[in-house]
């Protein structure tokens, strides 16, 4: 059996850690995005269909991180649309901005938010998406209450996360918990999709 030096072992351990999805929040650029894409196995096009992302749309994204969902969503909404990519990590946003420039996606705007408020710069968003992040929110009800301020009438929020009922890790939240938080924040469910890549896609809208 060949011997493995410490450097090689450390590198293999890091790859295993990232593929397993245990990397710390803050994200890690394009390489990490690829590894996470493999681990999450989300059909992004179908997820965007379920969330209602269409060309020309003005969308906010919370927990955008390294752009796993942001970049393909920006390509879909196109130059007539816009994506306001939010995160609480300035380092993650800087990496996302650099990647957007490399891909010449001028319709991505970076937004640094707070744990209880996305702080989007406009109040006419048609959709806010939260991908692989809502289960890490420390103040989910307060965040959703504040998010209402940035939606236009008829706007919706789409929460996309692994479904623990379909073998997702335990730290992901079941649909009942997500819907409870949504109800406490004044939202009503529009639809729940659980047939895409073992994910939950929960679309909610503010109650009248």
ABEGO torsion letter per residue (X at the ends): XBBBBAAAAAAAAAAAAAAAGABBBGEAEAAAAAAAAAAAGBBAAAAAAAAGBBBGBBBBBBGAEAGAAAAAAAAAAEAABBBBBBBABAAAAAAAAAAAAAAGBAABBBBBBBAABAGBABAABABBBBBGAAAABABAAAAAAAAAAABBBGBBBBBBBBBAAAGBBAABBBAAAAAAAAAAAGBBBABBBAABGGBBBBBBBBBX
